[in-house]
Amino acid sequence: MERRKFMKNIALGSGALLAGSLQIPIIGCTDGGRKRLLPLDKLKKPLAIAMWDFSWILRHHRYGEFENWDKVLDELAERGYNAIRIDCMPQYVAADTDGTITEEFRSVRKDWGLVKWGNYYTMSFRPREALLEFLPKCRKYGIRVGLSSWFVNHNTGPRSIFKEEGGALRAWEETLEFLYRHELLDDNIIYVDLLNEYPKWHGYDWFKEQMNIRGNIDQFRLDNPEAFVPDEDALQDPSGFNALQLKFQNDFACDMIRKLKDRFPDQVYHMSITQTTPLDSVDFSEFDTLDYHVWLAILAEVPHWTVFRHMDQSKDSRSLFKELMQAWNEKRPQTIKIADEIITAVAEKARSCNITCGNTEGWGPVEWIDHPELNWDWIKDAADISVNLARKHDNYKYICSSNFTHPQFKGMWEDVKWHRKITERIKA
């Protein structure tokens, strides 16, 4: 009851709710006979998680693969997955900097090139309305949800929140309040991933501008004579950032998580990162879990897979794919060894921080496509390898099979038997 009063006072104090309108059970407790769902750190078996990014909403229209959410969620459950990671669009759920709340946005396609994620056509989407409809369906089909954000614009036009200092924090505060208000910030939510693949691959422009400013330490000192600059100002981290940038990114992440914990203390917070970000460069003191994305195609330096990002139809893909597969098979033993070392390092880092870990993006290439001259076998092979390696560590609590567990990747999606095999191994 004390937590309920605390959260109600927060909402009322922000002007978000009318007095007496809040009727929500304490998160984590039973609700009308509903079975309580365990938090990540209490799970005995990992979740088989699918990365649905922003496709779940940007392809939710006639002709879109996510047109019928009931259908695709049912099919995902049929394949053995019991969790998804989605971009819940906090940058659009929240008001813009001027306080304007917009219910509908139009995402414009500027060309007709190959689109792997997101919308293939120009379309309109309603993020607040979508969450109210979609999240209850996830519970209905036994799919738990990781809330994430790529924090990108999707060609929707100008929106000041992307350049607003504190914009990402405010976006999440207002989004979590919105979900709480509608009784959706419940135990079906497994975590909140504040910025996808921090600090590099997201669209929060204010943060990126601040990192760029700190890229030139001498100029920063001149422009900010009172600012603290780390003593090891010449240090260049393997991620490509200097000591000043590393301090800023770690302070930013920890401060943001700390403030959200004060507002919504029962949630699991983190910022997902990739293998291009060294574990020792991140301050995990406020993280509640570690989502570390690993791709074997990068580790093995497999040739040509990036060529297929933007398919050149004038080239003979068969020869390129043959070279790719030859390299994959030749480098496979060494790749397994390196992957084992990285996955073990992730598990050990998480254990030393007393937090859980997992992977929502992996394990073969970052990108791949359906094409009559290519196949998905090596992506499945990478999953077989990596799931076995991750299952060696009991603190890996959510494990993906690939970046391609979406219905728009037909070659992967239609192999129901394989999905069942890999998800059974994840959950074993």
N, C-alpha and C positions, 0 to 999 in steps of 0.2 A: 504493500500500500504506500510506503514512503516513496518508492521510486515513481509510482503513478502520480502522486502529488507533485513530486519534483518535476516530472516531464510536463504535467499539466500547467504548472506555473510558468515554465519556460515558454510554452506555446501561447498562453494567454498574455504573457509579458511582451511577446513579439507582435501581438495583434493578429496572430494567425487564426485564432479560434474565437468563437463566441462562447460566453460563459455557459457552462453546463453541457457543452456539445461533445465533450470528449468521453467516449465509452470504449476503452480498449483494455484488454487483459494485460497483465504484467507479462513481458516477453519471457519466454522460457517455461511458463507454467501451462498446465492443462487448460483447455478452453472448451467447456461444454462436452467433455468426454474425449476431445481430440488428444491423440497421443503426443506427448512432448518429444520434440526432435532434439537430438544431441548436438551440442556445438562441436566445432572442428576438433578441438583438443581432446574431446571425449570419444570420438569415433574409433571403434575397433578395426573397422575396415575402411579403406579410402573410398571417396566418391569418384565415380567415372564421370568426368566433367567435359562438356562440349563448349567450345568457344563460339558463341553466336554473335558476338560483337554488336554492330548496329544493323546487321542484315535483318534481324527479327522485326524491325519496324520499317526500315527503308525498302523492304521487299514485301511488305504487307499491303497488297493491293491486287486488283485483278491482273492476272498474268504473273504475279510475283510468287516465288516459291514458298513464301510465308503468308500467302493469302489467307489460309485457314489455320489459325493457331492451334485449334484443337487437333487437327489432323497431324501437323508436324510434331507437336508435343507427344501425341500418342505414338507416332512412328519413332521418335527419339527414345521413348520408354521401351518400345518394342526391341530396339537395338541394345538395350541394357544400360543406357545412360540414366543417371539419377541426379544430375546437376548440370547447370549451364552457367556460363559467364556472359553477361550482356552489358552493352553500353546503355545505361538507363537515362542518358541524355540530361544530366543535371544542368548543363549550360543552357538548356531550353526549358526545362521544368521551372527553373528559377526565373525571377523577374530580371529584366535587363538593368543596367546601371541606373537608368532613370526611374526605375520602379515599375515599368510596364510589364505586365504578364501577357504573353502571347500564347494563344491556344493552338494555333496552326502555323506550320512553317512549310515553305515550298523549297524543295531541293532540286536544283537545276542541273541537268546533264548537259555538258558543253560539247560533247562529241559522242560518237557511236562506237568507241573502242571497247575492247574486252573489259568487262567489269567483274571482278571476282567477289568483292564484298561491297555492301552498300547497294544503292539503287542503280538499276540498269536504265531506267527511264526517268525523265523529270516527273516528280510526284510530290504530293503533299502529305504531311504526317502531323499527328497530334500527340505529342509525347506524354502529356499529363493524362489524357484520356486513355492512351494506350497502356500505360502502367496499371491503371485501375482495372482494366480488362484482362491484361496478360498475366499479371502476377498471381491472381487467384487460380487461373488455369494451370499454372506451374505446380501449385500445391495439389490440385486435382489429379494430375498425372504423376505425382510422386517425384517431381523435379525440383530440387533445391536450387537456389539462385545466388550467384555471386554478382553483386552490383559493381559495375566498373564504369570508366569513362575514358574514351580517347580524346575527349574535349576538343573536337574538331568542328569546323563550320559547315561542311557538307554543301557548299555553294548555296547557302540560304540567304546571303546578303549580309550587310553590316550588322554587327551586334557588339556593343561596347564591352560586354562582360569578358571577352577574350583578352582585352588589354587593361582590364581593371585590376588595380592592386587589391589583392584579397578576393578577386572574382571567383577563383576556383573554390575557395573556402566557403564563400557565401552561397555559391551554387549548390554545394553539397548540404550546407545547413538547411537551405530552403527545400531541397529535395527530400531530405530525411524527415523534415517536419511534415511535408506533404504526405509522404508515405505513412508516417505515424498517425497523422490525422485521419487517414482512411483505413487504419488498422491493417496495414500491409508491412510495417516494419516489425515483422514477427520472427519466429524461430525458423521459418523457411529460408530466411536470408542468412547465408553462411559467412559472408564478409562484405566489406566495402573497399574496393580498389580505387583509390582517389585519382590517380593519374596513370594511364596505361604506359608501361615500359618507361618509367621515370629513370633518368631525367631527360631522355632524348626524344622518344617517339610519341608525342602528344601535341595538341594544338593550343596549349595555354600560352598565348603570345607574350603576356606580361613577364612570365617566368623566363621565357627564352630571351627576351630583351635584356633582362637583368643578368642572365648568364653571359650574354655577349658583352655587356658593359664590363664585366669582371674578367673578360678574356685578356685585356691589356692591363696588367697590374700597375705599371708605372702611371698610365693615364688615369686609372681609377684613384690612385693616391693623390694625384693633382686635383682631381675633381671632387674628392671626398677626403679632405685632410684630417677630419676627425674620426673617420671610419677605422675599425680594426682590420688589419691585414695580417694573416698568419706569418710567422717567422720564416717558414719554409716556402717563401713566395716563388721560388724557382722550380718547385716540385711539379713535374708533369706526370699525372696519373696515367696508367695504361688505357683508361677510358678516353683520354685526350683532354682532360680538364686540369687546370692548375689548382693549387691549394686554396686560393681565394674562391674559385668556383665550387670546389668540393665543400668548403665550409658553408657557402650560401645554400647549396642544394640540400645539404643535410639539415641545416637549421630550418629551412623552409618546410621540409617534409615533417620533421619532428614537431614543429610548432603547429602545423596544420592538423596533424593527427591528435596532438594534445588538446587543442581547442575543441575538436569534434568529440573527443572522449568526455570532455566536461559537459557537453550538451546531450550526448547520446552514449552513455557509458557502457551499455550492454553489447555494442557492436564490435566486430573484429575489423581492424583497419590495417591497411598497408598500401604500398604503391608497387605494382608489379615491375620487375626489371628483367633485363636480358643478359645473356652470356657475354655481351659486349661491355657490361658494367661489372668490374671486379667486385667480388663480395666484400673485400677489405676496404673498399672505398665508400661503403654505405654505412651510415649510423642506423642500426636497427633497434635502438633503445626504446622507441615508441611503437615499432611494428608489432602486430599481433600474429602475423603469418608472413611467410616468404614465398612469393610466387615468382620463380626464376625460370625464364623461358630458354630452352636449349634446343638447338637444331643441328642434327648430325650432318646435314648437307654442308653446313658452314665449317664444322669441325673437320670434315674429310676434304674440304676444298674441292668438292665435286664440280666439274666444269658444266657450263651451259644452262644449269637450272634457272639462272636469272634471265637467260635469253627468252625463256618461255613466259616471262611476265607480260611482255608485249609481243605477241606472236607475229612474226614476219611470215606471212603466208607464201611469200615468194621463195622461201628456203625449204630444202628437203629436211624435215625434222627427223627423219629416220636415222640419218647418219649422226646428227647431234645427240640423239637419244642413245644411240649405240655407244658412243664415246662416254656419255654420262654413266651408263650402266656398267661399262667396263671399269671405269674409275671407281665407282661405288663398290663393285665386287672386289677389286684389288685392295682398296683401302679399308674394307669392312673390318678386318681384325683390329687394326690400329685405331679405327674410329670407335669401336666398342670399348677399347681400353681407355681412351680419352673421355668418352662419355661417362664411363663408370667413375672415373676420377672426379669429374665435375659434379655429377649427381651426388656422389659421396660427400664432396665438399659442401654442397648445399645442405644436405642433411645434417652434417656436423656443425655448420654455422648456425642453422636453426636451433639445433639442440643446445649449443652454447648460449644462445639468447633465450632459451626456454620458450620457444614458439614453434608452431607447426610449419610445414612447408608443402609445396606442391608445384605443379606445372600446368598451366592452362593453354600454352602454345608450344607446339613441338610436333613431331620429333625429327621429321625428315627435312624438307625445305620449308622456307617461310611461305612461298607461293608455288602453286602448281595449277594446272588446268586440265579440263577434259579436252581430248583431241584424239582423233582416230589413229594417229601415228605415235601416241604416247600411251603409257598405262600408269596405274597407281600401285603396282606391285612393290616398288622400292620404298614408297611411303608407308605401306603396310609393314614391310620388313623393318623399317626404322622404328615403328611403333612396337613391334614384337620385341625388338632389342631393348628399347628404352623402358618399356613397362616392366620388364623383368628386372632391369637395373634399379628402377625406382622402388619396386616392391621389396627390395632387400632392406629398406629403411622404414621402420614403423612410424616415423613422424611425417612421412609423405602422406597427406590426408586427402588430396584431390589430384587426380592424374588424368590427363587428356590422352587421346589416341592420335590426334593430328590437328592441324589448323583447318581441316576440311570437313568437319562434321556438320555441314549445312546441306540442305536439300538441293541447293544450286550446283553442288559438285556431284553430279549424278553418278560418275564412275565410282566414287566412294560411298555415297549415300545408299545406292541400290544393293550393295553387298551386305545384306542384313546378317548373313551367317558369319562373316568376318567380324562385324561390329559386336555381335553377341560373344564371339570367342574372346575378343580383346577386352571387352568390358567385364566379362566373367573373371578374367585373370586380374584385372584391376581391383575388383571387389572381393576377390578370394580371401 
